Amino acid sequence: MKKILIISLLSVCVAFATNAESSNSTDVKDCSEGFNRASFKFNKGLDKAILRPIAIGYRKLPSGIRTITSNFLGNLSNLVTIPNNALQGDLGKAGTNIARLGINSTVGILGIFDVAKGMGFEKYEKEDFGQTLGVMGSGPGCYIVLPILGPSTARDTVGTMVGMFGGDPWYNVTVRNDTQYFKDSDYYISKGAGGVDFRAKNLEAIDNLEENSMDFYASVKSLYLQDRQRKILNSKQTTETQDDNDWDEVSSN
C-alpha cells in the first residue's frame, strides 16, 4: 500500500511538472491554490500548537547543545549532499564533503564537533535531489504545499521520492531496511530535530514575516521559490528573512 501511494504521488507530481515547465521562480504556477491554502492553514495550526512552542523551548537550551545538534544534523545531511554533488558534476565539492563526513564522523564524534572545518575543509551548502533535477534542466512544475512537510514544487517532491526509492542512504538504513543498528524512529526523530532546529533559528524572521505580510501564504511561497532558485544557481545571495541554509529541511535530506 505504501509503495502504491508513493507511486501515485509521483505520478501526480510528474503531471504537475508537465503542466508548468518554467524555471523562473516568479512564474511558477499555483495549480491547486485552494488545496495549497488549506494545507498551509493546517500546517500553520500545527506550527502554532506544536513546532513553535518546542522551538522556543529549544532556544532556551545552552548554545553549546544547540551547536552540537546542528553539527550532527549537518554531518548527517552529507549522506544526501555527496551523491548530489557528484550528480551535478561538482566532484571537488563531493570530495571535500566526503572528507568532512569521514573526519567529523570519527574524530568529531558522529559529527557533533566540526573538526573538519578547523582542518581547512570548507563547509558547503546542502544539496538534494530536487536541486539536482533543477541543475539538469527540469522546471519546478506546480507549487505544492504538502501537509506537515510544507512548501514544495512538483520537481522537489519528485526529488524527495527519489530519496525514498533508494537515493537517501540514511532513509535506506533506517526505514527501508531492517537492521540491528537503526530503527525507523531514528530517521523520523532526525527529521523532527531538523525541523525544530530550523524553526528556532528563524523564529523571529518567520514571526516578523507573518506579522508584516498582507498575505502570509503568498509571502512564504515567494520566499521558498526564491530560495530554491538561488540554491539551484549556486548563488551566494542570502534569501531575505532566512539565516539557515535549507528552507525545506523538514521535507528532504
N, C-alpha and C positions, 0 to 999 in steps of 0.2 A: 504493500500500500504506500509506504514512504517513497519508494522509487517511482511509483506511478504519479504521485503528487509532484515530485521534483521534475519529472519529465513534462508534466502538464504545464507547470510554471515556466519551465524553459521554453516550451513551445509558444506560450503567450508572449514571453519577452522577445523571442525572435520575431514574432509578428509585429510587436510594437516597434522593434528596431527597423523593420522593413518600412513601416509607415512614417518614420521620421528619421531621415538619414543625415540631417545637418550636424556638422561638428562644432558649430558655433554655439557656445553656452547660452547666448541670448535668444537663440532661435529654437531651442529645444521645446517640442510640443508637450503640452499637458493634456494628453489624450483622454484621461479619465479624471478630470478635476474633481467631480463630485465624490468619487471613491477616495481620491487622494486627500481631499479636505476632511473627509470623515475619518480616515486613517490617521491623519495629522492630529485631529482633535482627540482621538483615542490615545495616541502616543503622548500628547501634551498632558492628558489626565494622568497617565502612568508616571510621567516625569514629576508632576506636582505632588503626587501621592507617595512615590517610592524613590525615584532616582535622585531628585534634587535634595530631599532630606538626607539621604545617605551620603551624597556628595558633600553636603555641609558638615556632616559628622566626620567624614574623611579628611576634610580640610583642617580639622582640629587636631589631627594626629601630628606628632613631631615631623618636621620636614624631612628628617633622615629616613623615616619609614616610607614616606611618600616617594622619595627619590629612589629608594630600593625597589619599591613596587613598579615605578615607571621604568627603571632599568631592566628589571626582569621581563616585563611585558615587551619592551623594545627588543630585547635579545631574542625572545620567543618569536617575534614577528619576522625575524630574519629567515625563518624556515620558509616563509612565503616570498619574502623580498628577493632572496638569492635566485630562485628559478625564474622569477620575473625579470630580474636584471639580465640574466642570460638570454631569455626570450626576446628582450628588447635590444639585444646586441651590446649591452653595457658590460662587457666582460671584465673591465677594470674594476667597476663597482662591485660586480659579483665576487671577484677575488678578494677585494677589501672586506666585504661583508662575510665571506667565508672565514677570513682570518679573525674578524671581530667575533663571530659566533664561536669559533673554536677557543679563542683566548678567554672571552668572557664566560663561557660555559664551564671552563676548567679553573683557571686562575681567578676568575671573577666570581666563582661560586654560583653557577647556574645563571649568571648574568646580573646578580644583584649589585655588583660593582663593575663600573665601566673601565676596566683595566686597559682595554684596547685603545681607548681614546688617549690615555696617558702615554701610550707607546707610539702614538702618531698615526693611528688608523682612523681616518675621518669617518664621522657618523653621517650617513646619508639618509634621505627620507625613505619612508616605507614605500614599497611598490606592491601592487596587487594585479590580479588577472584582468580586472576591468580596465586598468591603466594600460596594460599590455595590448588589449584589444583596441584601445584608442590609438596607441602608437602604431599599430598595424594598419590603421586607417578606418576602423569601424566607427560609424557615427554613434552618438549616445542613444538614439531611439527616443522613445517617450519618457518623460519624467514620471517616476513612480514613488509613492510613499508607502513603504512596507510596514505593516503592523509590527510594533515592537522594534524592528530593525531600523526604521527611519527612512530618510531621503535616499533615493537611488535613481538609476535610469535603467532602461531595458538592458543596455550593454553592461552596466555594473552588476546587475542582478545575474546576468549570464555568467559574468566573471566569478561571482560568488558560487554559482552552481558548479563551475569548473573545479573550484576548490573542494567542493563536497563530493565530486566524482573522482577525486584522486589527486588533485593538484596541491592540496594543503597537507603537508606531512603531519602537522600537529593534529588535524582532524582525523587523519588516517589512523594514527596510533592510539587515539583516544576513543572516538565514536565508531569508526568503521570497523576496526579490528579489536577483537577481544584479547587483550594482553594482560599479563600478570603485573605489569608495571604501572599502567594508567587505566583510568576509568572514564566513562562518558562525562561524568561530572567535572573532571579536570578541565576539559575543553570549555564547558559552559561557564565554569567559575572564572576561567581566564578571560572569556569574552565579557562577562559581567564586570569583572575588575577593571577591564579596559574601558568599559562604558563609564564607570564611576570615576576613574582617573581623568578621562576626557572631560566629563561634566564638571568636575571640581576645578580643573584648570581654566575652564571657560565659564565659570559661574556668573561672574559679573557681566561678561561680554554678552552672554545669551540673555540674561535678565534685562540688560540695557536695550538689546535689540528688540525684545518683546515690548518693553515699555515705550519705546520711541518709534515703533512701526505702526503705520496705519493698517497694514495687512501683514501680520506676523508670518502667515503661511507663505506669502509671496516673497518676503524678505529671506526666510530660511531657504526657499527654493533657489533664489538668486545666489545666495552665499554658497550653497552647496555646489551648484553648477559651475560657478566661477572657480571654486577651489579645485574641483575635478579637472577642469580645463587647464588650470595652472600646473597641476601635477603631471598631466599628460605631456605638456610642452616643456616640463622640467624648468619652469620659470622660478626665479629666486624671489619674486614678489610675494609678500605676505598678504593673505586674504584678510581684509578688514574684519575686526572683532574676534579673530582667532589667534590663540597662542599655542595651539597644539598642532602637530603635523599630520593629523589624519581626521578629517571631519566624519567619515563613516567608519570609525573604529569599531563600533558595536556590530556592524553587519559584515565585516570582512576581515581578512588576515587571521 
